[in-house]
C-alpha cells in the first residue's frame, strides 16, 4: 500500500480525532488538511513497516499544539449542528462496536453525551488528547506514548487524572476557574 492509500485509509479517524480536539468542524477539517499536507510533503520521513496511524496522529497532535500556542485566547463558538456531528462521531466511532452504540433517540443518553462532551472540554489539552486517543481511537498506551512523545508512565498518570476529573465533573463537580498569576512571571495583556 503506498503512502496515499495509507493516508486515505486513516482520514475518518483523523477527522474524528480533530473534531473531538477542536470542537469545531471547520477547524477540524483545516487540521486534517494540514496534517495530510504535512504527511505528504514529508512522506520520506515515514519508515515503511511502522504504524502509519501513530505517525499521522503525531503530526496532527503537533500541529494542534502549534496552533494552540499561536492562537490568541478566544472563545470557541460551536453551532448545534457541529455538536451533533461531533456526538455522532463519538457514538458511532467504530462499527465493530455496533452493539455498544448508544441510541441517540434516548433523551437521557443524549444528556449524558452532552455532559460528557462538556466535561471533556474542561480537561487540559494534554489530558483530553490522551482520553480521546485511548477511549475514542482505541490506541494502546504504548502507541499513545509514541504519538505524543511522552513516557508511557506519563500517559497512564495523565489518563488516570483525566478519568478522575471526568468522574468528578459528571458527578456535578464544578470546572476549574481560571486562576490569575501574580509575581514576576505574571504577564498582562493590554486590550484596546
Secondary structure, 3 states (H helix, E strand, C coil): CCHHHHHHHHHHHHHHHHHHHHCCHHHHHHHHHHHHHHHHHCHHHCCCCCCHHHHHHHHHHHHHHHHHHHCCCCCCCCCHHHHHHHHHHHHCCCHHHHHHCCCCCCHHHHHHHHHHHHHHHCCCHHHHHHHHHHHHCCCCHHHHHHHHCCCHHHHHHHHHHHHHHHHHHHCCCCCCCCCCCCCCCCCCCCCC
